[in-house]
């Protein structure tokens, strides 16, 4: 139960539903438990009418039944049976009514808790840093917020309801059985200790198997999610059969474990039925012997009462195994949920967060950074200053640390050493939301949501109007293509923008960043999928749009048509050279090589175009 303690906050939040549910359980069981006593009274009253009746010692009744006994003494036999029948009907109706209220409080409470818990997990997921997502798979994250939370709901709803129900049912039965005949009660319930031992042993196995099954389900979900996301790669490499075999292997392991758990749980119900059957036989056998003894207070009505008690106990005692199984599964699932909820983000909101006016002055001072999950040192002792309104290009080979700079500036990661400042305020002291609101970022790995084009562009700005969306799309040179679509800006794109080309996705992502209109804009290799003509158009549009903004364009190409205030060449996490286009052509071998290689590509493209025109 230690893993389920974290749910107490929700039980307290909905305490009125919880305590009312318990009250309704008590009332429902109380009115249900009166039926055996009324039956005993009726059978004994019938028996008293038989010839040769010897009579038994006076037995005790609940106050309700005692009130009925006292007010039917003067009634004839027919009236007595009729009145008792009406009372039985009334108790059954009351028991059913309170059972309905019981479910309306506790089961509804469990749905509220499920809603709150899913929101809490999703909220926590969004607060975690990128390192967490690099170490954990999407399928596992999805499984914990869906399947695991559903199993926990079975604890906060049905398991609690049935546990409290069986506790009060057993308590009422024991009290009235002991009140009627303690010796017979102990004999009848003697199989219960063996039942308790069986439950304990089986529960231990169920808990272990439940944890294993949930881990396998996460693995299965991850496999399916990755296959669906990468379906184009799978088909292009003709790996459908291999992926199918891999999925079947994981699915078979999950099947074997779930079948093993089902077999273990199947032990419960036959065991319960056996114990109940033994108790019924003991009631009839030993109770009958006592009833035949002279002067015994055991009557035929009492035997019928005890048999009814045993039948009433059938479901609660059977539900012990079912309830225990639900609790064990919920504990295993909650343990998995707690593992993530207890994970703290390495990127923490500053205690005294500042919200300075950010104009765009950026300073890196002896910054070091190493990726924890790989151990790669991406940035090594870097110092860099970018003034407000400057347009800076960062060029370098793959893995030189260009993208890492952008992510450090946004505090998607924190530096291992050194400081990064915006307008002389360290980013670690700035309110996270305020910091990220002031930076428009187009990541290298473009991501679009499965939504309309309009909503994807307007994602970074609340309540953006249609004119603003179109203006940003024009600046990113995507407006004309959007207008050619059947539904234009209202067209819903597929998952991750699968219905669009790479260049279209990049330009919609650029439009999203431009619409945000932040004082700092970072474009991370966002023109790699567009053709030369479109690239020129976008650069021409950006020149005016970026006026007055601090702009950082990360690229592996040289934009000769764009006038940069500063170009930074990076190599192995360090700044290899800094200067203007003309200066770097004289001082940087890598920049010279890149420029010459790019010029050769342009000449080749011109020759091919000329040949096509002549043809």
C-alpha positions in Angstrom: 0.0 0.0 0.0 3.0 2.3 0.3 2.9 3.1 -3.4 -0.9 4.0 -3.2 -0.3 6.6 -0.4 0.1 9.3 -3.0 -3.6 8.9 -3.9 -4.6 10.0 -0.4 -4.5 13.7 -1.6 -7.3 12.9 -4.1 -9.4 10.9 -1.6 -9.2 13.9 0.8 -10.1 16.3 -2.1 -13.3 14.3 -2.7 -13.8 13.4 1.0 -17.5 14.2 1.0 -18.2 11.8 -1.8 -15.9 9.2 -0.1 -17.5 9.4 3.3 -21.0 9.6 2.0 -20.2 6.5 -0.1 -19.1 4.7 3.0 -22.3 5.7 4.8 -24.4 4.4 1.9 -22.4 1.1 2.0 -23.2 0.7 5.7 -26.9 1.5 5.2 -27.2 -0.8 2.2 -25.6 -3.7 4.1 -27.6 -3.1 7.2 -30.9 -3.3 5.4 -29.7 -6.4 3.5 -28.6 -8.1 6.6 -32.0 -7.9 8.2 -33.5 -10.4 5.8 -32.0 -13.5 7.4 -33.3 -12.5 10.9 -36.8 -11.8 9.5 -36.6 -15.2 7.7 -35.6 -16.9 11.0 -38.5 -15.2 12.8 -41.0 -16.3 10.1 -39.8 -19.9 9.9 -39.8 -20.2 13.7 -43.3 -18.8 13.8 -44.4 -21.4 11.2 -42.7 -24.1 13.2 -44.5 -23.1 16.3 -47.8 -23.9 14.6 -46.7 -27.5 14.0 -48.0 -30.2 16.3 -45.6 -31.4 19.0 -43.5 -28.3 18.9 -41.2 -28.4 22.0 -40.0 -24.8 21.8 -36.5 -23.5 22.1 -34.8 -20.9 24.3 -35.5 -17.3 23.5 -33.1 -15.9 20.9 -32.1 -12.3 20.3 -32.9 -10.1 17.3 -31.9 -6.8 15.9 -34.0 -3.9 17.2 -35.8 -3.6 13.9 -36.8 -7.3 13.9 -37.5 -7.1 17.6 -39.9 -4.2 16.9 -41.5 -6.4 14.2 -41.8 -9.4 16.6 -43.4 -7.3 19.3 -46.0 -5.9 17.0 -47.0 -9.2 15.4 -47.7 -11.2 18.5 -51.4 -10.5 18.3 -51.6 -11.1 14.5 -52.8 -14.4 13.0 -50.5 -16.5 10.9 -51.6 -15.1 7.5 -51.2 -11.5 8.6 -47.8 -12.3 10.2 -46.4 -13.8 7.0 -47.9 -11.0 4.9 -46.4 -8.3 7.1 -43.0 -10.0 7.2 -43.1 -10.3 3.4 -43.8 -6.6 3.1 -40.9 -5.8 5.5 -38.6 -8.0 3.5 -39.6 -6.1 0.3 -39.1 -2.8 2.0 -35.6 -3.8 3.2 -34.6 -5.0 -0.2 -35.8 -1.7 -1.8 -33.9 0.3 0.8 -30.8 -1.8 0.4 -30.9 -1.4 -3.4 -31.5 2.4 -3.2 -28.5 2.9 -0.9 -26.4 0.6 -3.2 -27.3 2.9 -6.1 -26.2 6.0 -4.1 -23.0 4.1 -3.1 -22.0 3.7 -6.7 -23.0 7.3 -7.5 -20.6 8.6 -4.9 -17.6 6.2 -4.9 -17.5 5.2 -8.6 -18.1 8.8 -9.7 -15.4 9.9 -7.3 -12.9 7.5 -9.0 -13.7 9.1 -12.4 -12.9 12.5 -10.9 -9.6 11.2 -9.5 -8.8 9.6 -12.9 -9.4 13.0 -14.5 -7.2 14.8 -12.0 -4.4 12.3 -12.1 -4.2 12.3 -15.9 -4.0 16.1 -15.9 -1.4 16.0 -13.1 0.8 13.5 -15.0 0.4 15.5 -18.3 1.3 18.7 -16.5 4.4 17.1 -15.0 5.4 15.7 -18.3 5.4 19.2 -19.8 7.6 20.6 -16.9 10.3 17.9 -17.4 13.5 18.9 -19.3 14.7 17.5 -22.6 17.1 15.0 -20.9 14.1 13.1 -19.5 12.6 12.7 -23.0 15.9 11.6 -24.4 16.1 8.8 -21.8 12.4 7.6 -21.9 10.4 6.3 -24.8 7.1 7.9 -26.0 5.2 4.6 -25.8 6.2 4.2 -22.2 5.1 7.7 -21.3 1.7 7.1 -23.1 1.2 3.8 -21.3 1.7 5.3 -17.9 -0.8 8.1 -18.5 -3.4 5.8 -20.1 -3.2 2.1 -19.0 -1.6 2.7 -15.6 -4.0 5.4 -14.6 -6.9 3.2 -15.6 -5.7 0.5 -13.3 -5.3 3.0 -10.5 -8.9 4.1 -11.0 -9.9 0.5 -10.4 -8.4 0.9 -6.9 -10.0 4.3 -6.1 -13.4 3.1 -7.3 -14.4 -0.5 -7.4 -11.6 -1.8 -5.2 -12.3 0.6 -2.3 -16.1 0.2 -2.8 -15.9 -3.6 -2.7 -13.4 -3.6 0.1 -15.5 -1.4 2.4 -18.6 -3.3 1.3 -17.1 -6.7 2.2 -15.7 -5.3 5.5 -19.1 -4.2 6.7 -20.9 -7.2 5.2 -18.6 -9.6 7.0 -18.8 -7.4 10.2 -22.6 -7.4 10.2 -22.8 -11.1 9.5 -20.2 -12.0 12.3 -22.0 -9.8 14.9 -25.4 -11.3 14.2 -24.1 -14.8 13.9 -22.2 -14.6 17.2 -25.2 -13.0 18.8 -27.4 -15.9 17.7 -24.9 -18.8 18.5 -21.2 -18.1 19.1 -20.2 -21.8 19.0 -21.9 -22.6 15.7 -20.4 -19.4 14.2 -16.9 -20.4 15.0 -17.4 -23.9 13.5 -19.1 -22.5 10.4 -16.3 -19.9 9.7 -13.4 -22.2 10.5 -12.3 -22.5 6.9 -11.6 -18.7 6.7 -8.0 -18.8 8.1 -7.0 -21.2 5.3 -8.6 -18.8 2.9 -6.6 -15.9 4.3 -3.3 -17.8 3.9 -4.3 -18.6 0.2 -5.0 -15.0 -0.5 -1.7 -13.8 1.0 0.3 -16.3 -1.0 -1.5 -15.6 -4.3 -1.3 -11.8 -3.9 2.4 -11.9 -3.6 2.7 -13.7 -6.9 0.1 -11.4 -8.5 1.9 -8.2 -7.5 5.2 -9.5 -9.1 3.5 -10.6 -12.3 1.5 -7.3 -12.5 4.7 -5.2 -12.5 6.2 -7.4 -15.2 3.1 -7.2 -17.4 2.9 -3.4 -17.2 6.6 -3.1 -18.2 5.9 -5.5 -21.2 2.8 -3.5 -22.1 4.9 -0.3 -22.2 7.4 -2.0 -24.5 4.6 -3.2 -26.7 3.1 0.3 -26.9 6.5 1.8 -27.7 7.1 -0.7 -30.5 3.7 0.0 -32.1 4.2 3.8 -31.7 7.6 3.8 -33.3 6.4 1.6 -36.2 3.5 3.9 -37.0 5.6 7.0 -36.8 8.3 5.5 -39.0 6.0 3.7 -41.4 7.5 5.4 -44.5 11.0 4.2 -43.5 9.8 0.7 -42.9 8.1 0.5 -46.3 10.9 2.1 -48.2 13.4 -0.5 -46.7 10.9 -3.4 -47.1 11.1 -4.2 -43.4 7.4 -4.9 -42.8 8.0 -8.6 -42.1 10.9 -7.9 -39.8 8.8 -5.4 -37.8 5.9 -7.7 -37.7 8.1 -10.5 -36.3 9.5 -8.2 -33.7 6.0 -7.0 -32.7 4.8 -10.6 -32.5 7.7 -11.6 -30.4 7.0 -8.8 -27.9 3.2 -9.5 -28.1 3.8 -13.3 -27.4 5.9 -12.5 -24.3 3.1 -10.2 -23.1 0.5 -12.9 -23.9 2.3 -15.6 -22.0 2.7 -13.4 -18.9 -1.0 -12.2 -18.9 -2.2 -15.8 -19.3 0.0 -16.8 -16.4 -1.5 -14.0 -14.3 -5.0 -15.0 -15.4 -4.3 -18.6 -14.4 -3.1 -17.4 -11.0 -6.2 -15.3 -10.5 -8.3 -18.3 -11.5 -7.3 -20.0 -8.3 -9.3 -17.5 -6.3 -12.9 -18.2 -7.3 -12.8 -22.0 -7.1 -11.2 -21.6 -3.7 -13.9 -19.2 -2.6 -16.6 -21.5 -3.9 -15.0 -24.5 -2.1 -14.8 -22.6 1.2 -18.4 -21.4 1.0 -19.6 -24.9 0.2 -17.7 -26.3 3.2 -19.2 -23.6 5.4 -22.7 -24.4 4.2 -22.3 -28.1 4.8 -21.0 -27.4 8.3 -23.9 -25.2 9.0 -26.5 -27.8 8.0 -24.7 -30.8 9.5 -23.6 -29.4 12.9 -26.5 -27.0 13.2 -28.9 -29.9 12.5 -27.2 -31.9 15.3 -27.5 -29.0 17.7 -31.2 -28.4 16.7 -32.1 -32.0 17.6 -30.5 -31.7 21.1 -33.1 -31.0 23.9 -33.0 -27.5 25.3 -30.9 -26.1 22.5 -31.6 -22.6 21.2 -30.7 -23.7 17.7 -34.0 -23.6 15.7 -34.8 -24.5 12.1 -35.2 -20.7 11.5 -31.7 -20.2 12.9 -30.3 -22.8 10.5 -32.0 -21.0 7.6 -30.6 -17.7 8.9 -27.0 -19.1 9.0 -27.3 -20.5 5.5 -28.5 -17.0 4.3 -25.6 -15.4 6.0 -23.2 -17.8 4.3 -24.8 -17.0 0.9 -24.6 -13.2 1.7 -20.9 -13.7 2.5 -20.4 -15.6 -0.8 -19.8 -12.4 -3.0 -17.8 -10.4 -0.4 -15.5 -13.4 0.4 -15.2 -14.1 -3.4 -14.5 -10.4 -3.9 -11.6 -10.5 -1.5 -9.5 -12.1 -4.2 -10.8 -9.8 -6.9 -10.3 -6.7 -4.8 -6.8 -7.8 -3.7 -5.9 -8.4 -7.4 -7.1 -4.9 -8.3 -5.2 -3.4 -5.4 -2.1 -5.3 -6.4 -2.3 -4.2 -10.0 -3.0 -0.6 -9.0 0.0 -0.6 -6.6 2.2 -1.9 -9.5 0.8 0.8 -11.8 1.0 3.6 -9.2 4.6 2.6 -8.5 5.4 3.2 -12.2 3.5 6.5 -12.2 5.3 7.7 -9.0 8.7 7.0 -10.7 7.9 9.7 -13.2 6.1 12.0 -10.8 9.1 11.9 -8.5 11.4 12.8 -11.3 12.3 16.5 -11.0 13.2 18.6 -13.9 16.8 19.8 -14.0 15.5 23.1 -15.5 13.9 24.8 -12.4 12.1 28.0 -12.2 14.3 30.5 -10.3 13.3 31.2 -6.7 13.2 34.9 -7.3 12.4 34.9 -11.0 13.1 38.2 -12.8 11.1 39.5 -15.7 13.5 42.1 -17.3 12.8 44.0 -20.5 14.6 41.9 -23.0 16.0 43.9 -25.9 18.2 41.2 -27.5 21.8 41.6 -26.1 23.2 38.1 -25.7 26.4 37.1 -24.0 28.0 33.6 -23.6 30.8 33.7 -21.0 33.1 30.7 -20.9 30.3 28.2 -21.4 30.8 24.5 -21.2 28.1 21.9 -21.8 28.1 18.0 -22.0 25.2 15.9 -22.9 24.5 13.7 -19.9 22.9 10.8 -21.8 25.9 10.4 -24.3 28.8 12.1 -22.5 29.5 14.2 -25.6 31.0 17.6 -24.8 29.2 19.8 -27.2 30.4 23.3 -26.0 33.9 23.9 -24.7 34.7 27.2 -23.0 32.8 29.4 -25.5 32.6 33.1 -25.1 30.4 35.1 -27.5 28.7 38.5 -27.5 25.8 39.4 -29.8 24.4 43.0 -29.6 20.8 44.0 -29.9 19.6 44.1 -33.5 22.6 42.2 -34.9 22.1 39.5 -37.5 24.5 36.6 -36.8 25.1 33.5 -38.8 26.5 30.4 -37.1 28.2 28.0 -39.5 29.8 24.7 -38.8 29.9 21.0 -39.6 27.4 18.5 -38.1 28.1 18.0 -34.4 30.1 21.3 -34.0 27.6 22.5 -31.3 25.5 25.0 -33.3 22.1 23.7 -32.2 23.3 23.3 -28.6 23.9 27.0 -28.5 20.2 27.7 -29.3 19.0 25.2 -26.8 21.2 26.6 -24.0 19.9 30.1 -24.7 16.3 28.9 -24.4 17.2 27.0 -21.2 16.2 23.7 -22.7 19.4 22.6 -21.1 21.5 24.3 -18.4 25.3 24.9 -18.8 27.8 22.8 -16.9 30.0 25.9 -16.5 29.9 29.5 -17.4 27.0 31.8 -17.8 24.6 32.9 -20.5 23.1 36.4 -20.1 20.3 38.4 -21.8 20.7 42.1 -21.3 23.2 41.5 -18.5 20.7 39.2 -16.6 21.8 35.5 -16.4 19.1 33.3 -18.0 19.0 31.1 -14.9 17.6 34.1 -13.0 14.9 34.9 -15.6 11.3 33.6 -15.4 11.2 30.6 -17.8 8.0 31.6 -19.4 9.1 35.2 -19.8 12.4 34.0 -21.3 10.9 31.7 -23.9 8.2 34.3 -24.8 11.0 36.6 -25.9 12.7 34.1 -28.3 11.2 32.8 -31.5 12.8 29.5 -32.3 12.6 27.3 -35.4 14.2 24.0 -34.5 16.2 21.9 -36.8 13.8 19.0 -36.4 10.6 20.7 -37.6 7.4 19.5 -35.8 3.9 20.3 -36.9 0.7 19.2 -35.0 -2.1 17.2 -36.6 -4.3 20.3 -36.8 -5.2 23.0 -39.4 -2.4 25.0 -41.1 -3.9 28.1 -39.5 -3.6 26.7 -36.0 -0.1 25.5 -36.6 1.1 29.0 -37.7 -0.8 30.7 -34.9 0.5 28.2 -32.3 3.0 30.6 -30.8 0.6 33.5 -30.3 -2.7 33.6 -28.5 -5.6 35.0 -30.4 -3.8 35.7 -33.6 -6.1 37.0 -36.3 -6.4 35.8 -39.9 -4.5 38.8 -41.3 -1.5 38.2 -39.0 -1.4 34.5 -40.0 -1.4 35.3 -43.7 1.2 38.0 -43.3 3.6 35.5 -41.6 2.9 32.9 -44.2 3.7 35.5 -47.0 7.0 36.3 -45.2 7.8 32.6 -45.1 6.9 32.3 -48.8 4.2 29.6 -48.2 1.0 31.6 -48.7 0.6 30.8 -52.4 1.0 27.1 -51.8 -1.5 27.1 -48.9 -4.1 28.9 -51.1 -3.7 26.1 -53.7 -4.9 23.5 -51.2 -8.5 22.5 -51.3 -9.3 23.9 -47.8 -6.5 26.5 -47.8 -5.6 27.6 -44.3 -8.3 25.2 -42.8 -6.7 22.1 -44.2 -5.9 19.6 -41.5 -2.4 18.2 -42.0 -1.5 14.7 -41.0 0.5 13.5 -37.9 3.7 15.5 -37.8 2.7 17.2 -41.1 3.0 14.0 -43.0 0.8 15.3 -45.9 3.3 18.2 -46.6 6.7 18.2 -48.2 9.8 18.9 -46.2 10.1 22.4 -47.6 6.5 23.2 -46.8 6.8 22.0 -43.3 9.9 24.2 -42.8 8.2 27.3 -44.2 5.1 26.8 -42.0 7.5 26.5 -39.0 9.2 29.7 -40.1 5.8 31.5 -40.4 5.0 30.3 -36.8 8.2 31.9 -35.5 7.7 35.1 -37.4 4.1 35.5 -36.1 5.4 35.3 -32.6 7.3 38.5 -33.3 9.8 38.2 -30.4 12.8 40.4 -30.0 15.2 37.4 -30.6 14.7 35.0 -33.4 16.7 31.8 -34.0 16.4 29.8 -37.2 18.2 26.5 -37.0 19.0 25.1 -40.4 15.4 25.8 -41.4 16.0 26.3 -45.2 17.7 22.9 -45.9 14.6 21.5 -47.7 13.7 24.4 -49.9 15.0 25.1 -53.4 17.4 27.9 -54.4 14.6 30.1 -55.8 12.4 29.8 -52.7 15.4 30.3 -50.5 16.1 33.7 -52.2 12.5 34.8 -51.8 12.5 33.8 -48.1 15.8 35.6 -47.4 14.5 38.7 -49.2 11.4 38.7 -47.0 13.3 38.0 -43.9 15.7 41.0 -44.4 12.9 43.4 -43.8 11.0 41.4 -41.2 14.1 40.9 -39.0 15.0 44.6 -39.0 15.6 45.7 -35.4 15.5 42.1 -34.0 18.5 40.1 -32.8 18.7 37.3 -35.3 20.7 34.1 -35.1 20.7 31.9 -38.2 22.2 28.5 -37.7 23.2 26.8 -41.0 25.7 24.7 -42.8 25.4 26.9 -46.0 26.5 30.4 -46.8 23.8 32.9 -47.5 25.7 35.4 -49.7 22.5 37.4 -50.4 22.0 38.1 -46.7 23.9 40.8 -45.0 25.2 39.5 -41.7 26.8 41.7 -39.1 28.8 38.7 -37.9 29.5 35.2 -39.1 30.7 32.6 -36.5 32.4 29.5 -37.7 32.2 26.7 -35.1 34.4 23.6 -34.9 34.3 20.8 -32.2 32.3 23.0 -29.7 34.5 26.0 -30.0 34.6 29.2 -32.1 37.1 28.6 -34.9 36.7 32.0 -36.6 34.6 35.2 -36.5 34.1 38.0 -39.0 32.2 39.2 -42.0 31.8 37.3 -45.2 34.8 39.1 -46.8 37.0 38.6 -43.7 36.3 34.9 -43.4 37.1 34.3 -47.0 40.6 35.5 -46.2 41.0 34.0 -42.7 39.0 30.7 -42.5 40.0 27.6 -44.5 36.7 25.9 -43.7 34.7 28.9 -44.7 36.7 29.2 -48.0 36.1 25.5 -48.7 32.4 25.8 -48.0 32.1 28.9 -50.2 34.0 27.3 -53.1 32.0 24.1 -52.8 28.8 26.0 -52.9 29.8 28.0 -55.9 30.7 24.8 -57.8 27.2 23.5 -57.0 25.6 26.6 -58.4 27.7 26.4 -61.6 26.6 22.7 -62.0 23.0 23.7 -61.5 23.3 26.5 -64.1 24.8 24.1 -66.6 22.0 21.6 -66.1 19.4 24.3 -66.5 21.0 25.5 -69.7 21.1 22.0 -71.1 17.4 21.6 -70.3 16.5 24.9 -72.0 18.5 24.0 -75.1 16.9 20.6 -75.2 
